[in-house]
Each structure stands twice: as structure tokens, then as C-alpha cells.
């Protein structure tokens, strides 16, 4: 295919006319499709329904240590759940506290606790003149939403093919006002890449000026591979032990949940951290809550049993997700390959494909898709303050639509990219 940038004005005008006719035809189909968030499809949720039949009698409600999960107590979560999530993250259960349904809530609480009461005896952030946070971008919009909610200044750190630009990270942490960094280290949201071993090593050996600096390590997709073969899976070093080797075990807070493994919004979540950090967390938990839902914790332990159980279950997820990712990638390559009007990631796991348009075209693509009945993630959402400096990034979430719907979405998306790109090129002719 001839790159669009090599076309003359007359060729572009003719192409615009053809693409506009195709677009108007697409608008006439009355589509109402949503690719805005990484929601599991109904078929994925159905796979976990047997979990609802786990308990058959009152005797079933005690865990392996004899804890009656129907009653109060066990602030840290039942031991079986701590072991299960610890296995998933590669850490000992003694380093894990199990919470409720969402890791996002645990992260919010961690920021809130730091803001109102400080980190392990440090000055509460609310009493400081300035608090800053490093935000690798494109990144997870809900992370940025938390820090923005608390009025914390967000500093954009560009993402590379290996992870955050560590030269910038190492420079910024020299500022004592910088208190943390958001990280989705494996199959990142939205890029779908995994931090390299070199990035992880440099992250684990940071020398922040602030003693209360923390790495917010949101390992949301640690078991979300698209392929069963080991060589087709990304691998991530275990960061808690890496930090400990450097004498910096307190620097990291790791988060995870089963929200996209069992039931979205009804799973179990956790924090994995050093003993000092866990003691700090538990100090406020004793005031905040008596115990989280231990029945749900036991339900997960009985259903998955161990890490092998989780891995086998995730193979079923992959069997549903993999064809959807491959469909979208095939359409993008077929329709846009060689045109020079977009680039996209080809992840081996996670929930997203990241697409970069020509500079200044993302909002136009989003609006054209919306007008034709396909909802995408709001442009800018993957950057702090929802401001994409180059108006290029679009997050594609293939998980929820059916294969038929997804094909329509992908083809319409490609058409909108073509049309928006031609219009942008004509502006400069």
C-alpha cells in the first residue's frame, strides 16, 4: 500500500470522497457497540459460576485453620486466601493481606492513608506544601483519577518499549516532594507490554529523596496470558524480593485481585508488602473494619485450590480472549498496514491494544466512531489530567463484544482512522 503521506492533494480528495461514502454507509447501520472498558465477556463470567455452589452445609464454612468464615475476625484474611494470592504474586503468605472485591479500593485507601496520617510515621501529605506523583503514560486512567482526586501533582513519565523512562524516574525521585509512582508492570494498561528485567532492577534500586516514597506496583494482569505456550508469555521478576536484596523492602506496595479471574467486582484483592508496611496498613484497618468478606475468600480458595488451579482457569479465559485480540490485530494489519497513519501494540496478554494515530487525530477518530455507534475509551484518559499532549493514543478493549460485533467495531475503527488521517493531511496541503 502507498503511505497516505505520499499522496498528492487530488489523490487525497478522491480518497476522502470514497471513505466518506463508506463512513455514511456505516453510520446507517445503527450500530450500538461498546469497546470503552476492559470488561470480561459474559462467557468468561459463566466459567466461574460453579463457585456459587461451593458450600453445601454449615460445616463447609470453616477454613483449613478452623476459622468460621461466617463470623467476625481474621483482619488479614483467611490463611488459604493469603496463600493463594501470594502464590499468584510469587510471595509468602506472611507478606499478604487480603481485602474485599477490588484492588483499586486498596490503592485508594493507601493514598488516602498516606494523605491523612502519613506513611509509617512520616508527615501526612495533607500537611505538606507540595506532593507529587510519577505517572507513566499512556497508563491506567483510574490510577490518575485517584491522585488527581487528592490534589496530588501528577508528572507524566513517557513509556518506552521496556517500561517507564527510567532516566527520568531516577531524576525525578531526587525531589523529596515526589512520593510515589504508579506502575502496571505486566501487560500494561493500555500498551500491553511488560517491564523489562533492566527496568525492574533499576526500579528496585531507586534512591528517592523522600523516605515515604512508594512504588505502587499494580500487578493486575500477572496471570492474564493470551497463549498457553511458555515462550509466548511475558515474564516479570518478583519485585518484593528484588527490593529486599537492595535493602529497600519498604519501598514497594504490590496490589492484585481476581476481578478479571473470577467475577468482575466480586472477587478478592490483596496487598503484598514488607512487614513494616503491613503493620502500617493494619494500624488503620483496625479502626476501619473488623474483617472483610471471609466467605468469599473461602469460596475462592475452594474453587481454585492453588496456583495451578488459577493457571488452568486462565487458559479458559485465554481461549475466549485470544481470538478477539487476533481478530482486531488482523483487521488493523489488513486495513491500515503500510499506510503510515497509525501504529499499534501486539500484546501477549492483558486486556488492551494501544493504538497511536497520526498526531492530532485521536479525538477525531473517537468522535467519528461514536457518531457511527461505537464507543471507545475517551481520548486523553490514558494520560494525567486526561490530556494527551499529542492527541494520538486510543485504548482498544476487545474483551466484551461478541466476535461478530468485534469485527464490526474493528472495521469501523480502521475506517475512521483512514478518514480522520486523510482530513488531517489535507489541512496541510
C-alpha positions in Angstrom: 0.0 0.0 0.0 1.1 3.5 -0.7 1.6 5.6 2.5 -1.0 8.3 2.7 1.7 10.9 3.2 3.0 10.3 -0.3 -0.4 11.0 -1.9 -1.0 14.3 -3.7 -3.8 16.7 -2.9 -6.1 15.4 -5.7 -5.5 11.8 -4.7 -6.3 12.6 -1.1 -9.5 14.5 -2.1 -10.7 11.5 -4.1 -9.8 9.1 -1.3 -11.7 11.3 1.2 -14.8 11.1 -1.0 -14.6 7.3 -1.2 -14.0 7.0 2.6 -16.9 9.4 3.4 -19.3 7.3 1.4 -18.2 4.2 3.2 -18.5 6.0 6.6 -22.0 7.3 5.9 -23.0 3.7 4.9 -21.6 2.5 8.3 -23.5 5.2 10.2 -26.7 4.0 8.6 -26.3 0.6 10.1 -27.4 1.9 13.5 -24.6 0.2 15.5 -24.6 0.4 19.3 -21.4 -1.2 20.4 -19.1 -0.5 23.4 -15.3 -1.0 23.5 -14.7 1.6 26.1 -13.5 -0.6 29.1 -11.9 -3.9 29.7 -14.9 -5.8 30.8 -14.9 -9.6 30.8 -17.4 -11.1 28.4 -20.5 -13.0 29.7 -18.9 -16.3 28.7 -15.9 -15.5 30.9 -18.1 -14.8 33.9 -20.1 -18.0 33.2 -16.9 -20.1 33.7 -16.8 -19.2 37.4 -20.5 -19.9 38.2 -19.7 -23.3 39.8 -18.0 -21.2 42.5 -21.5 -20.3 43.7 -22.3 -23.9 44.6 -19.2 -24.5 46.7 -20.9 -24.5 50.1 -23.3 -27.4 50.8 -23.6 -27.3 54.6 -22.6 -25.2 57.6 -19.6 -27.4 58.3 -18.2 -26.3 54.9 -17.8 -22.8 56.2 -14.7 -23.3 58.3 -11.3 -22.8 56.6 -8.3 -25.1 56.9 -7.3 -23.5 60.2 -10.7 -23.8 61.7 -11.8 -20.2 61.2 -15.6 -19.9 61.0 -15.8 -17.6 57.9 -19.3 -16.6 58.8 -18.2 -14.7 61.9 -16.1 -11.7 62.8 -12.3 -11.7 63.0 -9.2 -12.6 60.9 -8.4 -9.0 59.9 -5.6 -10.0 57.5 -7.9 -12.5 55.6 -8.0 -16.3 56.0 -4.7 -18.0 55.5 -5.7 -20.0 52.5 -6.6 -16.8 50.6 -3.3 -15.2 51.6 -1.5 -18.3 50.4 -3.5 -18.4 47.1 -2.9 -14.7 46.2 0.7 -15.0 47.5 1.3 -17.9 45.1 -0.1 -15.8 42.2 2.3 -13.0 43.0 5.3 -15.2 44.0 5.4 -14.0 47.6 5.0 -15.7 51.0 1.5 -15.5 52.6 3.0 -13.7 55.6 3.6 -10.7 53.3 -0.1 -10.6 52.1 -3.2 -9.0 53.4 -6.5 -10.0 51.7 -9.1 -7.4 51.2 -12.5 -7.1 49.5 -13.6 -7.1 45.9 -11.3 -4.6 44.2 -7.6 -3.7 44.3 -8.5 -0.2 43.2 -10.1 0.4 46.5 -7.0 -0.8 48.3 -4.9 1.6 46.3 -7.3 4.4 47.0 -7.1 3.6 50.7 -3.3 3.5 50.6 -3.2 7.0 49.1 -5.8 8.3 51.5 -4.0 6.8 54.5 -0.8 8.5 53.4 -2.6 11.8 52.8 -4.3 12.0 56.2 -1.9 10.1 58.5 1.4 9.8 56.7 3.5 6.8 55.8 4.9 4.9 58.7 5.4 8.0 60.9 6.2 10.4 58.1 4.4 13.8 57.8 0.9 13.4 56.5 0.8 14.6 52.9 -2.1 16.9 53.6 0.3 19.0 55.8 2.9 19.4 53.1 3.1 22.3 50.7 3.5 20.1 47.7 3.0 16.4 46.9 3.9 14.9 43.5 3.4 11.5 41.9 5.1 10.0 38.8 2.6 8.7 36.2 4.0 6.6 33.4 1.8 7.3 30.3 -0.1 6.0 28.4 -1.3 4.5 31.7 -4.3 3.4 33.7 -6.9 6.2 33.9 -8.2 5.2 37.3 -4.8 5.5 38.9 -4.5 9.0 37.7 -8.1 9.7 38.9 -7.0 8.8 42.5 -4.1 11.1 42.7 -6.0 13.9 40.9 -8.8 13.4 43.5 -6.4 14.2 46.3 -4.9 17.2 44.6 -1.6 15.5 44.1 0.5 16.9 41.3 1.0 14.3 38.5 4.2 14.2 36.5 4.0 12.4 33.2 6.7 9.8 32.5 6.8 8.7 28.9 6.6 4.9 28.3 9.2 3.1 26.2 9.1 -0.4 24.8 10.6 -1.7 28.1 8.6 0.3 30.5 8.8 3.8 32.1 11.7 6.1 31.0 13.9 5.2 34.0 16.4 8.0 33.3 13.5 10.4 34.1 12.2 8.4 37.0 15.7 8.3 38.6 16.0 12.1 38.1 12.5 13.0 39.5 12.8 10.9 42.7 15.6 13.2 43.8 12.8 15.7 44.6 11.6 15.0 48.2 8.1 16.1 47.1 7.8 13.1 44.8 6.1 10.4 47.0 5.4 7.6 44.6 5.0 6.1 41.1 2.1 4.3 39.5 3.0 1.1 37.8 1.1 -1.6 35.9 4.2 -3.8 35.3 2.8 -6.7 33.3 0.7 -6.4 30.1 0.4 -2.7 31.0 -2.8 -0.8 30.6 -3.1 0.2 27.8 0.1 -0.7 26.0 0.1 -4.4 26.8 3.9 -4.5 27.3 5.7 -6.0 30.3 8.5 -4.1 32.1 11.9 -5.5 31.2 14.2 -7.0 33.7 16.5 -4.0 33.4 13.6 -1.6 34.2 12.6 -3.7 37.2 16.2 -3.8 38.5 16.5 0.0 38.2 13.1 0.4 39.8 14.0 -1.8 42.8 17.2 0.2 43.3 15.8 3.7 43.2 17.2 6.2 45.7 14.3 8.5 46.4 14.9 11.6 48.5 11.6 11.1 50.2 11.7 8.4 52.9 7.9 7.9 52.3 8.3 7.2 48.6 6.4 4.1 47.5 6.2 2.2 44.2 2.5 1.4 43.6 3.0 -1.9 41.8 -0.4 -2.8 40.4 0.2 -6.3 39.1 -3.3 -6.7 37.8 -2.5 -8.9 34.8 0.1 -11.2 36.3 -1.7 -14.4 35.1 -3.6 -12.9 32.1 -1.7 -14.6 29.3 -3.2 -15.0 25.8 -1.2 -18.0 24.9 -0.5 -21.3 26.7 3.0 -21.8 25.4 5.7 -20.6 27.8 7.7 -18.9 25.0 4.6 -16.8 24.1 4.2 -15.4 27.5 5.8 -12.4 29.1 7.7 -12.9 32.4 8.1 -10.4 35.2 10.7 -10.5 38.1 9.3 -10.7 41.6 9.8 -7.1 42.9 9.3 -7.5 46.7 12.4 -9.8 46.9 14.3 -7.6 44.4 13.8 -4.6 46.6 14.7 -6.6 49.7 18.0 -7.7 48.2 18.8 -3.9 47.9 17.7 -3.2 51.4 14.7 -1.4 50.2 11.9 -3.8 51.0 9.7 -1.0 52.4 9.8 0.9 49.0 7.1 -1.2 47.3 3.4 -1.9 47.7 2.1 -4.6 45.4 -1.6 -4.9 44.5 -3.6 -7.6 42.7 -7.1 -9.0 42.6 -9.2 -11.8 41.0 -11.6 -9.3 39.5 -10.9 -10.5 35.9 -10.2 -14.0 37.0 -13.4 -14.9 38.9 -16.1 -12.3 39.0 -15.6 -8.6 38.0 -16.5 -6.6 41.1 -17.0 -9.7 43.2 -13.5 -11.2 43.5 -10.9 -10.8 46.3 -8.0 -8.4 46.3 -4.7 -8.1 48.2 -1.7 -6.0 49.1 1.7 -7.6 49.3 4.4 -5.7 51.1 7.1 -5.8 53.8 6.2 -6.4 57.5 6.7 -2.8 58.3 4.3 -1.7 55.5 1.7 -4.3 56.5 1.9 -3.1 60.1 1.3 0.4 58.9 -1.7 -0.7 56.9 -3.2 -2.8 59.7 -2.9 0.1 62.1 -5.7 1.9 60.2 -7.5 -1.2 59.3 -8.2 -2.0 62.9 -10.2 1.2 63.0 -11.7 0.9 59.6 -13.0 -2.6 59.5 -13.4 -5.8 61.6 -12.9 -8.2 58.7 -13.5 -8.4 55.0 -15.8 -11.0 53.4 -14.2 -14.3 54.5 -16.9 -16.4 53.0 -16.0 -15.0 49.5 -12.3 -15.6 50.4 -13.0 -19.3 51.3 -15.2 -19.6 48.1 -12.2 -18.6 46.0 -9.8 -20.9 47.9 -12.1 -23.9 47.5 -12.7 -23.2 43.8 -9.1 -22.5 42.7 -7.3 -24.5 45.4 -3.8 -23.3 44.3 -1.8 -21.5 41.6 -2.2 -24.4 39.3 -6.0 -24.1 39.6 -5.7 -20.4 38.7 -3.5 -21.2 35.7 -5.9 -23.8 34.4 -8.8 -21.4 34.8 -6.9 -18.7 33.0 -6.3 -21.0 30.0 -10.1 -21.0 29.6 -10.1 -17.2 29.7 -7.3 -17.1 27.1 -9.3 -19.4 24.8 -12.0 -16.7 24.7 -9.7 -13.7 24.6 -7.1 -14.8 22.2 -9.3 -15.0 19.1 -10.7 -11.5 19.9 -7.2 -10.0 20.0 -6.1 -11.8 16.9 -9.3 -10.6 15.1 -8.6 -6.9 15.9 -4.9 -7.2 15.0 -5.7 -8.9 11.7 -8.2 -6.1 10.8 -5.7 -3.4 11.7 -3.0 -5.0 9.6 -5.2 -5.7 6.7 -6.8 -2.2 6.6 -4.0 0.0 7.9 -0.8 -1.8 7.4 1.7 0.1 5.3 -0.4 3.3 5.2 1.7 5.2 7.7 -1.3 6.5 9.6 -1.1 4.5 12.8 0.9 2.2 15.0 -0.4 -0.4 17.4 0.9 -2.8 20.0 0.6 -6.6 19.7 0.3 -7.8 23.3 0.8 -11.4 24.6 -1.6 -10.8 27.4 -3.8 -8.4 29.4 -6.9 -6.7 28.2 -5.9 -3.9 25.8 -4.4 -3.0 22.5 -2.9 0.5 22.3 -3.3 2.4 19.1 -1.5 5.6 18.2 -2.9 7.7 15.3 -1.1 10.4 13.4 -0.5 13.4 15.6 -3.7 15.4 16.2 -6.1 12.7 15.0 -7.2 10.6 18.1 -10.1 12.9 19.1 -11.4 12.9 15.5 -11.3 9.1 15.3 -13.0 8.8 18.7 -15.8 11.2 17.6 -16.3 9.5 14.2 -16.6 6.1 15.9 -19.1 7.5 18.4 -21.2 9.1 15.8 -21.3 5.8 14.0 -22.4 3.9 17.1 -19.1 2.5 18.6 -18.0 3.8 21.9 -14.2 3.9 22.7 -12.3 4.9 25.8 -12.4 8.7 26.0 -9.3 10.1 24.3 -6.9 11.5 26.8 -8.0 9.1 29.5 -4.6 7.3 29.4 -2.8 10.5 30.5 -2.7 12.5 33.7 -5.4 15.2 33.7 -6.9 13.5 30.6 -4.5 15.5 28.4 -2.8 13.6 25.7 -0.1 16.1 24.6 -0.1 14.8 21.0 -3.7 13.7 20.6 -2.6 10.3 19.4 -3.4 7.5 21.9 -6.6 5.3 21.8 -7.1 2.3 24.0 -8.9 -0.6 22.3 -10.7 -3.1 24.6 -11.6 -6.2 22.7 -12.9 -8.4 25.5 -16.6 -7.6 25.9 -18.2 -7.6 22.4 -19.0 -10.9 20.6 -16.8 -11.9 17.7 -19.3 -10.6 15.2 -19.7 -7.3 17.0 -15.9 -7.0 17.4 -15.4 -7.4 13.7 -17.8 -4.6 13.0 -16.1 -2.4 15.7 -12.6 -3.1 14.3 -13.6 -2.4 10.7 -15.4 0.8 11.6 -12.4 1.9 13.7 -10.0 1.3 10.8 -12.3 3.3 8.5 -12.5 6.2 11.0 -8.7 6.2 11.3 -8.3 6.4 7.5 -10.9 9.2 7.2 -9.5 11.3 10.0 -6.0 10.9 8.7 -6.9 12.0 5.2 -8.7 15.0 6.6 -5.6 15.9 8.7 -3.3 15.5 5.7 -5.5 17.8 3.6 -5.2 20.5 6.2 -1.6 20.8 5.4 -1.9 20.7 1.6 
